[in-house]
Amino acid sequence: MKKFLIITTIFLSICLNSLLSKAAEFELASPNLTIAKNCPTKIDINLRLSSATEYSNAADIEILYEPTKATIIDESPAAGTQIGTGNAYQRFYGNTVNLAQKTIKLTGVTLLDTINSDKLFGFIRFESAQEGEVDFTIYYVANDTHDSNIASWFDSTDILDSVQNIKFNVIDAACNDNEGPLIIFLEPQDQDQTTNTKQPITFKLIDTLSDIDINTLELWINGVLYDINSPEVDYEIIGDQYVITFTPSTDFQVGDSVEVLVKVSDVLGNKSEGSIIFFVVEEIEDIIEDEELPITVVIEQTVDQIRDFLEKDVIVGMNLPTLTSTATAITVIAFTGISLLNILNQLRSIRLIFTIIGLLLSRKKRKLWGLVYEFATLKPIPFTIVRLYDAKGKVLHQTVTDLKGRYGFPVLKGKYELEILHNDYKTRKIPAIIQKEGLINLDIPMLAKKKTKELAIHYRIFRSLKDIIRKLRTPIVILGFLFSLVALWLQFSIINIIIFLAYILILVIRIIYIIMQPRELNKLINSKTVQAIRKRAIIKIFNRKNWQLIETQISNEQGKFGFSIEPGSYALLVAAKGYQFPSKHVTKNRLIRGKLQSLIEINTKRQKRFDEDILLDPTKTKDEKMASPF
Amino acid sequence: MKKLLPLILIIIIFLNPSNILAQSASDTVNIYAVLNVIEITFRVYPEKRIPATNNWDTIADFELRDCATNATIKSYTNITVNPSGIGTIPIAPNDIIDPDNYRIAVTGYSHLTRNFNCYTINSTYPNIDLIVENKYLLAGDTAFPRDNAVTLSDLNETVSNLYLADYGSDLNQDGEVNSLDLSILSFNYSSIGD
């Protein structure tokens, strides 16, 4: 009984802590706090949401600094000095450096979406002309909304509860220029979509310490090299900056992804490179993209499923026999409930396995219909009126979604507007530009009219439940198993045998799931340290039959990457600064001779992923030239 | 016999009730009167205010609508709602409101129009408490002209007033336009009023 009370207390404490925790933080961070004067230094403005239950859709920061001690370097082509923006929110506004007020301000907002993890809110690049201390302080006063704020998505209150400021010590030392020129892509930006098949590419090169050696410029567009003398490349010198414009001589193909890699050095030989990928699309999807579902919502379906399951009185409907020991009875009931949650979780795993098998067996089909679904639950909405208007506002078609929320309109090329009406949901109007005769089949999320504070609390509770279940899954299974064993020992009844067998079943399913689960991501491994390479690297995969480039990826900060490919034979190429590819540890029969270097052969049989970490050998010198991935 | 006559008469009267009813009908008086509404008082709360209570002031448009068709019957604009959420509409003597059921629709400043239930207006000083419905006025329609929807133009209008004390864009009425106001706008983005 004592044990049971302790476990219950711990469980409830975790629940309460998870439900009541409200933590969000702004942090100013830089690798070096002692800097040389007149040397550019970067400060990252990190936004931290320490609890997974916190969801934010907007934030603003106000940083106090002394302009006589620090000069902010402009990061934007727009008028006025502006700091750099991060990836925390979709849009940034109010980016101002005010010398008179001695403040730096930035505001970010995301429409119809939320964030709930640590993100880069922005960054400041500055230099100091005098020795001494330079402070950057986030203006934050507890329970005041006139300072820096992180807005909660649920109720738009300020959830910012702590800040971390930064203080530099500026010393009189030689400015050690060990950084290459800064590359800023102006147009298009990374992951942009464009309908322009002649999309020009514009970027800026800046080096405040040394002159840029423009003759070292290498501009790779989809594997084709251009330099400063190429007729497609034009440049303009503005102060100490170069603005480079690339105008394609041949059109990009609709549906293509265009990979741009820029390499350049300064006169001291400091190299730098930057890359973006943009997409040439048939249909403008910007507005829809804004309204895509957050991935977290997809994950939260699990909680909804559990909730649905519980609502069907599965647990209540159990006819438990009277057990002799009260403590055992309570324990068994409590852990039976938890066990059922685990079983449900496992069932989801089984469904996932079947989904993977289904995907392996199926061929990619063209989507013939669009889906109207509820934003919060992802459930399709039947009987929704969908109207199609032409550019003049005239109704062309009208339909009602079927039981699975599906609809579709055959249309000619042109501009259209979709109107989606349902009594229980907020009416929506969505513009659609069709560049080729076909179908309008956009998937449209709908917001329920009852989306109020109650709904927010509802989601907060179930999101918390999700976190608790995730964190406690393993200990609960173990404890539940032990308790079921104790219960069986105390009372050898049918129900106790069933519970005990249920736990055995859970363990078996779990083992099968772990065995069958394909690896999501592969890693780049340093062959010397056998650690992941925590650097950005370019990975390309080619079809061995025709040497067609299948996909290019850039590894993440943990050195992870992953390709989704059809079964077959492929060649893999990796380029990482400071590393040699292929590794000497790769067997010779797997090496394929390429034009410039060797590649590794990859064979996938039934699965759509290759399950292998890639070894790279570290090179001796730091400035080893990065092998060209082309 | 003479003694019995009054008794017989009484019995006849009792046995012929039509005479009594006729007598009653002839006594019926129909009175017709026109009810003049002098002042309507209502209480409504705009959403997500900081501080959260007694900060519900706004400038509202108040409509009486047909309960069945939702068509506007009477409209009163620029009604000052005090921090307690109470607004008072003086009704002009020549403005006749027929005693009936009306659907109430309220639009707050920079807010979407919100339909409430039907209420009976049959007194000179009707008092309509809309907060019992637990419905708040949704904020975000900041751009002019008001289109009763939260759109990109509203976002642009709000960000143009960032860090200022603009009444229209300060959706939570905390005295400054900042990310908390954008958060409200983002939450209601693409919403359309009733």
Interface residues (C-beta under 8 A of the other chain):
Chain A: S56 N57 A58 A59 D60 Y93 G94 K105 T107 G108 V109 T110 L111 L112 T145 H146 N149 I150 A151 S152 W153 D155 S156 T157 D158 E291 K426 T427 R428 L447 K451 T452
Chain B: K48 I50 Y136 L155 V159 L162 Y163 N172 D174 G175 E176 N178 S179 L180 D181 L182 S183 I184 L185 S186 F187 Y189 S190 S191 I192
